Amino acid sequence: MIESAEWVSLNGRILPASDARISVFDAGFMQGVGLFETMRAYGGRVFRAAMHIERLTNSAAALGWRTTFDKDAMARDLAQLLWHAGLREARVRLTVTSGSLRAPVGDEHGAQPTILISATPGGGYPEESYERGVAAVIGSYRQSRAEPLAGHKTTSYFARLAALHTAHRAGAAELLWLSDDGTIAEGSISNVFAVIDGRLVTPPLDCGILPGVTRGIVLELARTLGIDASEARISVDALRSADEVMLTNSMMEVLPVNSLDGRAVGGGSMAGPVARRLLAAYRALVREECEDHE
């Protein structure tokens, strides 16, 4: 293992980030034609890497990319980068673009994709956030089911970042989007869960939301724990009066929300019992799959 400030994997080759080069004609740079996955490594292993890679390649196929991906090679590249960089706990990003716009016209295979993997140390949220929760706001942004990119994690991410900056200016960690029927859709960078009338509820995929890897795991864990969980539309009023609200993504894990638009959620000052159970179960699963194999 060679120590360095920062390494990346570019098209299967590990090199210092400062030496990485991508064509100025790359479709990701010129047209925003790209997909990405943000993953979390524990104990030197990416948690549920295969699920992230599967989601990315499914999106590429659904969006018409003429590319055949080697999923096993992607997984190996993730692991090799972490080992080479000496990272145990890390935020890992896999970015794939459709490649150079200068690919020969009529090439049945299309351009060779650009595959970039980067990793940075840490990346988790402060442990206090899981005890006390974080603030969120409900915005006016809409996630339409008619949007061609709905449900796909693309590099056309400016609207998401703009929404997130709006939340940060309001002193909140996340801004929640609405679906085209005015119900809750998802966060700018997360999926949303709520405990309403004793049931754990999350918006359904047909709202145009991202099929979050962590979202899917939480639904599985809820069933294992005997928690009544379902996918259903959530009105703004229902969310505001919920007993608990949670945000999920790979970096957040299961992050409780203590206030919405400045108004307390449930008790308001501490994480609720359902969030605590799900977080404990999630972290136990992480230990089982990643940390216990060190």
Contacts in CASP RR format, 6 or more apart in sequence:
PFRMAT RR
TARGET T0000
AUTHOR 0000-0000-0000
METHOD contacts of the structure
MODEL  1
MIESAEWVSLNGRILPASDARISVFDAGFMQGVGLFETMRAYGGRVFRAA
MHIERLTNSAAALGWRTTFDKDAMARDLAQLLWHAGLREARVRLTVTSGS
LRAPVGDEHGAQPTILISATPGGGYPEESYERGVAAVIGSYRQSRAEPLA
GHKTTSYFARLAALHTAHRAGAAELLWLSDDGTIAEGSISNVFAVIDGRL
VTPPLDCGILPGVTRGIVLELARTLGIDASEARISVDALRSADEVMLTNS
MMEVLPVNSLDGRAVGGGSMAGPVARRLLAAYRALVREECEDHE
1 83 0 8 1.000
1 84 0 8 1.000
1 86 0 8 1.000
2 84 0 8 1.000
3 86 0 8 1.000
4 16 0 8 1.000
4 85 0 8 1.000
5 16 0 8 1.000
5 17 0 8 1.000
6 16 0 8 1.000
6 17 0 8 1.000
6 18 0 8 1.000
6 85 0 8 1.000
6 118 0 8 1.000
6 120 0 8 1.000
7 14 0 8 1.000
7 15 0 8 1.000
7 16 0 8 1.000
7 17 0 8 1.000
7 81 0 8 1.000
7 84 0 8 1.000
7 85 0 8 1.000
7 119 0 8 1.000
8 14 0 8 1.000
8 15 0 8 1.000
8 16 0 8 1.000
8 17 0 8 1.000
8 20 0 8 1.000
8 81 0 8 1.000
8 116 0 8 1.000
8 117 0 8 1.000
8 118 0 8 1.000
8 119 0 8 1.000
9 77 0 8 1.000
9 78 0 8 1.000
9 80 0 8 1.000
9 81 0 8 1.000
9 115 0 8 1.000
9 116 0 8 1.000
9 117 0 8 1.000
10 20 0 8 1.000
10 21 0 8 1.000
10 22 0 8 1.000
10 114 0 8 1.000
10 115 0 8 1.000
10 116 0 8 1.000
10 117 0 8 1.000
11 112 0 8 1.000
11 114 0 8 1.000
11 115 0 8 1.000
11 116 0 8 1.000
12 73 0 8 1.000
12 77 0 8 1.000
12 115 0 8 1.000
14 80 0 8 1.000
14 81 0 8 1.000
14 84 0 8 1.000
17 118 0 8 1.000
20 116 0 8 1.000
22 29 0 8 1.000
22 114 0 8 1.000
22 116 0 8 1.000
23 29 0 8 1.000
23 99 0 8 1.000
23 100 0 8 1.000
23 102 0 8 1.000
23 114 0 8 1.000
24 30 0 8 1.000
25 100 0 8 1.000
25 101 0 8 1.000
25 102 0 8 1.000
26 97 0 8 1.000
26 99 0 8 1.000
26 100 0 8 1.000
26 101 0 8 1.000
26 114 0 8 1.000
27 33 0 8 1.000
27 34 0 8 1.000
27 97 0 8 1.000
27 98 0 8 1.000
27 99 0 8 1.000
27 100 0 8 1.000
27 101 0 8 1.000
27 111 0 8 1.000
28 34 0 8 1.000
28 97 0 8 1.000
28 98 0 8 1.000
28 99 0 8 1.000
28 114 0 8 1.000
28 155 0 8 1.000
29 97 0 8 1.000
30 101 0 8 1.000
31 101 0 8 1.000
32 97 0 8 1.000
32 154 0 8 1.000
32 155 0 8 1.000
32 156 0 8 1.000
33 97 0 8 1.000
33 98 0 8 1.000
33 99 0 8 1.000
33 155 0 8 1.000
34 95 0 8 1.000
34 96 0 8 1.000
34 97 0 8 1.000
34 98 0 8 1.000
34 154 0 8 1.000
34 155 0 8 1.000
34 156 0 8 1.000
35 56 0 8 1.000
35 59 0 8 1.000
35 60 0 8 1.000
35 63 0 8 1.000
35 95 0 8 1.000
35 96 0 8 1.000
35 97 0 8 1.000
35 152 0 8 1.000
35 153 0 8 1.000
35 154 0 8 1.000
35 155 0 8 1.000
36 56 0 8 1.000
36 93 0 8 1.000
36 94 0 8 1.000
36 95 0 8 1.000
36 96 0 8 1.000
36 153 0 8 1.000
36 154 0 8 1.000
36 155 0 8 1.000
37 52 0 8 1.000
37 53 0 8 1.000
37 55 0 8 1.000
37 56 0 8 1.000
37 93 0 8 1.000
37 94 0 8 1.000
37 153 0 8 1.000
38 91 0 8 1.000
38 92 0 8 1.000
38 93 0 8 1.000
38 249 0 8 1.000
38 250 0 8 1.000
38 251 0 8 1.000
39 46 0 8 1.000
39 47 0 8 1.000
39 48 0 8 1.000
39 49 0 8 1.000
39 52 0 8 1.000
39 78 0 8 1.000
39 91 0 8 1.000
39 92 0 8 1.000
39 93 0 8 1.000
39 94 0 8 1.000
39 250 0 8 1.000
40 46 0 8 1.000
40 47 0 8 1.000
40 90 0 8 1.000
40 91 0 8 1.000
40 92 0 8 1.000
40 123 0 8 1.000
40 124 0 8 1.000
40 250 0 8 1.000
40 251 0 8 1.000
41 47 0 8 1.000
41 82 0 8 1.000
41 87 0 8 1.000
41 88 0 8 1.000
41 89 0 8 1.000
41 90 0 8 1.000
41 91 0 8 1.000
41 92 0 8 1.000
41 119 0 8 1.000
41 290 0 8 1.000
42 88 0 8 1.000
42 89 0 8 1.000
42 286 0 8 1.000
42 287 0 8 1.000
42 290 0 8 1.000
42 291 0 8 1.000
43 88 0 8 1.000
43 89 0 8 1.000
43 290 0 8 1.000
43 291 0 8 1.000
43 294 0 8 1.000
44 82 0 8 1.000
44 83 0 8 1.000
44 87 0 8 1.000
44 88 0 8 1.000
44 89 0 8 1.000
44 90 0 8 1.000
44 290 0 8 1.000
44 294 0 8 1.000
45 79 0 8 1.000
45 82 0 8 1.000
45 289 0 8 1.000
45 290 0 8 1.000
45 291 0 8 1.000
45 293 0 8 1.000
46 52 0 8 1.000
46 78 0 8 1.000
46 79 0 8 1.000
46 82 0 8 1.000
46 92 0 8 1.000
47 250 0 8 1.000
47 286 0 8 1.000
47 289 0 8 1.000
47 290 0 8 1.000
48 213 0 8 1.000
48 217 0 8 1.000
48 289 0 8 1.000
49 75 0 8 1.000
49 78 0 8 1.000
50 71 0 8 1.000
50 75 0 8 1.000
51 213 0 8 1.000
52 94 0 8 1.000
52 213 0 8 1.000
52 250 0 8 1.000
53 69 0 8 1.000
53 71 0 8 1.000
53 74 0 8 1.000
53 75 0 8 1.000
53 94 0 8 1.000
54 71 0 8 1.000
55 153 0 8 1.000
55 211 0 8 1.000
55 212 0 8 1.000
55 213 0 8 1.000
56 69 0 8 1.000
56 94 0 8 1.000
56 96 0 8 1.000
56 153 0 8 1.000
57 69 0 8 1.000
57 71 0 8 1.000
59 151 0 8 1.000
59 152 0 8 1.000
59 153 0 8 1.000
59 154 0 8 1.000
60 67 0 8 1.000
60 69 0 8 1.000
60 96 0 8 1.000
62 152 0 8 1.000
63 148 0 8 1.000
63 149 0 8 1.000
63 152 0 8 1.000
65 98 0 8 1.000
65 113 0 8 1.000
66 108 0 8 1.000
66 109 0 8 1.000
66 110 0 8 1.000
67 98 0 8 1.000
67 109 0 8 1.000
67 110 0 8 1.000
67 112 0 8 1.000
67 113 0 8 1.000
68 109 0 8 1.000
69 96 0 8 1.000
69 113 0 8 1.000
74 94 0 8 1.000
74 115 0 8 1.000
77 115 0 8 1.000
77 117 0 8 1.000
78 92 0 8 1.000
78 94 0 8 1.000
78 117 0 8 1.000
81 92 0 8 1.000
81 117 0 8 1.000
81 119 0 8 1.000
82 88 0 8 1.000
82 90 0 8 1.000
82 92 0 8 1.000
82 119 0 8 1.000
85 119 0 8 1.000
87 119 0 8 1.000
87 121 0 8 1.000
89 121 0 8 1.000
89 122 0 8 1.000
89 123 0 8 1.000
90 119 0 8 1.000
90 120 0 8 1.000
90 121 0 8 1.000
90 122 0 8 1.000
90 123 0 8 1.000
91 119 0 8 1.000
91 120 0 8 1.000
91 121 0 8 1.000
91 122 0 8 1.000
91 123 0 8 1.000
91 124 0 8 1.000
91 251 0 8 1.000
92 117 0 8 1.000
92 118 0 8 1.000
92 119 0 8 1.000
93 117 0 8 1.000
93 118 0 8 1.000
93 119 0 8 1.000
94 115 0 8 1.000
94 116 0 8 1.000
94 117 0 8 1.000
95 114 0 8 1.000
95 115 0 8 1.000
95 116 0 8 1.000
95 117 0 8 1.000
95 118 0 8 1.000
95 155 0 8 1.000
96 113 0 8 1.000
96 114 0 8 1.000
96 115 0 8 1.000
96 116 0 8 1.000
97 113 0 8 1.000
97 114 0 8 1.000
97 155 0 8 1.000
98 111 0 8 1.000
98 113 0 8 1.000
99 111 0 8 1.000
99 112 0 8 1.000
99 113 0 8 1.000
99 114 0 8 1.000
100 111 0 8 1.000
100 112 0 8 1.000
100 114 0 8 1.000
101 111 0 8 1.000
102 111 0 8 1.000
103 110 0 8 1.000
103 111 0 8 1.000
103 112 0 8 1.000
123 251 0 8 1.000
124 251 0 8 1.000
124 252 0 8 1.000
125 134 0 8 1.000
125 251 0 8 1.000
125 252 0 8 1.000
125 253 0 8 1.000
125 255 0 8 1.000
129 173 0 8 1.000
129 255 0 8 1.000
130 253 0 8 1.000
130 254 0 8 1.000
130 255 0 8 1.000
130 256 0 8 1.000
130 271 0 8 1.000
130 279 0 8 1.000
131 270 0 8 1.000
131 271 0 8 1.000
132 258 0 8 1.000
132 269 0 8 1.000
132 270 0 8 1.000
132 271 0 8 1.000
133 255 0 8 1.000
133 256 0 8 1.000
133 257 0 8 1.000
133 258 0 8 1.000
133 270 0 8 1.000
133 271 0 8 1.000
134 172 0 8 1.000
134 173 0 8 1.000
134 174 0 8 1.000
134 247 0 8 1.000
134 255 0 8 1.000
134 256 0 8 1.000
134 257 0 8 1.000
134 258 0 8 1.000
135 171 0 8 1.000
135 172 0 8 1.000
135 173 0 8 1.000
135 257 0 8 1.000
135 258 0 8 1.000
135 259 0 8 1.000
135 260 0 8 1.000
135 262 0 8 1.000
136 167 0 8 1.000
136 172 0 8 1.000
136 173 0 8 1.000
136 174 0 8 1.000
136 175 0 8 1.000
136 176 0 8 1.000
136 187 0 8 1.000
136 245 0 8 1.000
136 247 0 8 1.000
136 257 0 8 1.000
136 259 0 8 1.000
136 260 0 8 1.000
137 166 0 8 1.000
137 167 0 8 1.000
137 170 0 8 1.000
137 172 0 8 1.000
137 174 0 8 1.000
137 175 0 8 1.000
137 176 0 8 1.000
137 260 0 8 1.000
137 261 0 8 1.000
137 262 0 8 1.000
138 175 0 8 1.000
138 176 0 8 1.000
138 178 0 8 1.000
138 184 0 8 1.000
138 236 0 8 1.000
138 239 0 8 1.000
138 260 0 8 1.000
138 261 0 8 1.000
139 163 0 8 1.000
139 166 0 8 1.000
139 175 0 8 1.000
139 176 0 8 1.000
139 177 0 8 1.000
139 178 0 8 1.000
140 178 0 8 1.000
141 159 0 8 1.000
141 163 0 8 1.000
141 175 0 8 1.000
141 177 0 8 1.000
141 178 0 8 1.000
141 188 0 8 1.000
142 177 0 8 1.000
142 178 0 8 1.000
142 179 0 8 1.000
142 180 0 8 1.000
142 182 0 8 1.000
142 185 0 8 1.000
143 150 0 8 1.000
143 177 0 8 1.000
143 178 0 8 1.000
143 179 0 8 1.000
143 180 0 8 1.000
143 185 0 8 1.000
143 186 0 8 1.000
143 207 0 8 1.000
143 208 0 8 1.000
143 209 0 8 1.000
144 150 0 8 1.000
144 179 0 8 1.000
144 180 0 8 1.000
144 208 0 8 1.000
145 179 0 8 1.000
145 180 0 8 1.000
145 206 0 8 1.000
145 207 0 8 1.000
145 208 0 8 1.000
146 180 0 8 1.000
147 208 0 8 1.000
149 156 0 8 1.000
150 208 0 8 1.000
150 209 0 8 1.000
151 205 0 8 1.000
151 208 0 8 1.000
151 209 0 8 1.000
151 210 0 8 1.000
151 211 0 8 1.000
152 210 0 8 1.000
153 210 0 8 1.000
160 188 0 8 1.000
160 189 0 8 1.000
161 188 0 8 1.000
163 175 0 8 1.000
163 177 0 8 1.000
163 188 0 8 1.000
164 174 0 8 1.000
164 175 0 8 1.000
164 188 0 8 1.000
164 189 0 8 1.000
166 175 0 8 1.000
167 173 0 8 1.000
167 174 0 8 1.000
167 175 0 8 1.000
167 188 0 8 1.000
173 247 0 8 1.000
173 255 0 8 1.000
174 187 0 8 1.000
174 188 0 8 1.000
174 189 0 8 1.000
174 190 0 8 1.000
174 247 0 8 1.000
174 257 0 8 1.000
175 187 0 8 1.000
175 188 0 8 1.000
176 184 0 8 1.000
176 185 0 8 1.000
176 186 0 8 1.000
176 187 0 8 1.000
176 188 0 8 1.000
176 192 0 8 1.000
176 239 0 8 1.000
177 184 0 8 1.000
177 185 0 8 1.000
177 186 0 8 1.000
177 187 0 8 1.000
177 188 0 8 1.000
178 184 0 8 1.000
178 185 0 8 1.000
178 236 0 8 1.000
179 185 0 8 1.000
179 203 0 8 1.000
179 207 0 8 1.000
179 208 0 8 1.000
179 209 0 8 1.000
179 233 0 8 1.000
181 233 0 8 1.000
182 235 0 8 1.000
182 236 0 8 1.000
183 203 0 8 1.000
183 207 0 8 1.000
183 233 0 8 1.000
183 234 0 8 1.000
183 235 0 8 1.000
183 236 0 8 1.000
184 192 0 8 1.000
184 203 0 8 1.000
184 233 0 8 1.000
184 234 0 8 1.000
184 235 0 8 1.000
184 236 0 8 1.000
184 239 0 8 1.000
185 192 0 8 1.000
185 203 0 8 1.000
185 207 0 8 1.000
185 208 0 8 1.000
185 209 0 8 1.000
186 192 0 8 1.000
186 203 0 8 1.000
186 207 0 8 1.000
186 209 0 8 1.000
186 210 0 8 1.000
187 247 0 8 1.000
189 249 0 8 1.000
190 247 0 8 1.000
190 248 0 8 1.000
190 249 0 8 1.000
190 252 0 8 1.000
190 255 0 8 1.000
191 202 0 8 1.000
191 203 0 8 1.000
191 209 0 8 1.000
191 210 0 8 1.000
191 212 0 8 1.000
191 214 0 8 1.000
191 215 0 8 1.000
191 247 0 8 1.000
191 248 0 8 1.000
191 249 0 8 1.000
192 202 0 8 1.000
192 203 0 8 1.000
192 234 0 8 1.000
192 239 0 8 1.000
192 245 0 8 1.000
192 246 0 8 1.000
192 247 0 8 1.000
192 248 0 8 1.000
193 200 0 8 1.000
193 201 0 8 1.000
193 202 0 8 1.000
193 215 0 8 1.000
193 218 0 8 1.000
193 245 0 8 1.000
193 246 0 8 1.000
193 247 0 8 1.000
193 248 0 8 1.000
193 254 0 8 1.000
194 200 0 8 1.000
194 201 0 8 1.000
194 202 0 8 1.000
194 234 0 8 1.000
194 238 0 8 1.000
194 239 0 8 1.000
194 242 0 8 1.000
194 244 0 8 1.000
194 245 0 8 1.000
194 246 0 8 1.000
195 201 0 8 1.000
195 242 0 8 1.000
195 243 0 8 1.000
195 244 0 8 1.000
195 245 0 8 1.000
195 272 0 8 1.000
195 274 0 8 1.000
196 234 0 8 1.000
196 238 0 8 1.000
196 241 0 8 1.000
196 242 0 8 1.000
196 243 0 8 1.000
198 228 0 8 1.000
198 243 0 8 1.000
199 228 0 8 1.000
199 229 0 8 1.000
199 230 0 8 1.000
200 222 0 8 1.000
200 227 0 8 1.000
200 228 0 8 1.000
200 229 0 8 1.000
200 230 0 8 1.000
200 274 0 8 1.000
201 229 0 8 1.000
201 230 0 8 1.000
201 231 0 8 1.000
201 232 0 8 1.000
201 234 0 8 1.000
202 215 0 8 1.000
202 218 0 8 1.000
202 219 0 8 1.000
202 229 0 8 1.000
202 231 0 8 1.000
202 232 0 8 1.000
202 234 0 8 1.000
203 209 0 8 1.000
203 231 0 8 1.000
203 232 0 8 1.000
203 233 0 8 1.000
203 234 0 8 1.000
204 231 0 8 1.000
204 232 0 8 1.000
204 233 0 8 1.000
205 211 0 8 1.000
205 231 0 8 1.000
207 233 0 8 1.000
212 248 0 8 1.000
212 249 0 8 1.000
213 250 0 8 1.000
214 248 0 8 1.000
214 249 0 8 1.000
214 250 0 8 1.000
214 252 0 8 1.000
214 253 0 8 1.000
214 254 0 8 1.000
214 282 0 8 1.000
215 248 0 8 1.000
217 282 0 8 1.000
217 285 0 8 1.000
218 248 0 8 1.000
218 254 0 8 1.000
218 278 0 8 1.000
218 282 0 8 1.000
219 229 0 8 1.000
219 231 0 8 1.000
221 278 0 8 1.000
221 281 0 8 1.000
221 282 0 8 1.000
221 285 0 8 1.000
222 228 0 8 1.000
222 229 0 8 1.000
222 278 0 8 1.000
223 229 0 8 1.000
224 281 0 8 1.000
225 277 0 8 1.000
225 278 0 8 1.000
225 281 0 8 1.000
227 274 0 8 1.000
227 277 0 8 1.000
227 278 0 8 1.000
239 245 0 8 1.000
239 260 0 8 1.000
240 260 0 8 1.000
240 261 0 8 1.000
240 263 0 8 1.000
242 265 0 8 1.000
242 266 0 8 1.000
243 266 0 8 1.000
243 272 0 8 1.000
243 274 0 8 1.000
244 256 0 8 1.000
244 257 0 8 1.000
244 265 0 8 1.000
244 266 0 8 1.000
244 271 0 8 1.000
244 272 0 8 1.000
244 273 0 8 1.000
244 274 0 8 1.000
244 275 0 8 1.000
245 256 0 8 1.000
245 257 0 8 1.000
245 260 0 8 1.000
245 265 0 8 1.000
246 254 0 8 1.000
246 255 0 8 1.000
246 256 0 8 1.000
246 257 0 8 1.000
246 274 0 8 1.000
246 275 0 8 1.000
246 278 0 8 1.000
247 254 0 8 1.000
247 255 0 8 1.000
247 257 0 8 1.000
248 254 0 8 1.000
248 255 0 8 1.000
253 279 0 8 1.000
253 282 0 8 1.000
253 283 0 8 1.000
254 275 0 8 1.000
254 278 0 8 1.000
254 279 0 8 1.000
254 282 0 8 1.000
256 271 0 8 1.000
256 272 0 8 1.000
256 275 0 8 1.000
257 265 0 8 1.000
258 264 0 8 1.000
258 265 0 8 1.000
258 267 0 8 1.000
258 268 0 8 1.000
258 269 0 8 1.000
258 270 0 8 1.000
258 271 0 8 1.000
259 265 0 8 1.000
259 268 0 8 1.000
266 272 0 8 1.000
271 279 0 8 1.000
END
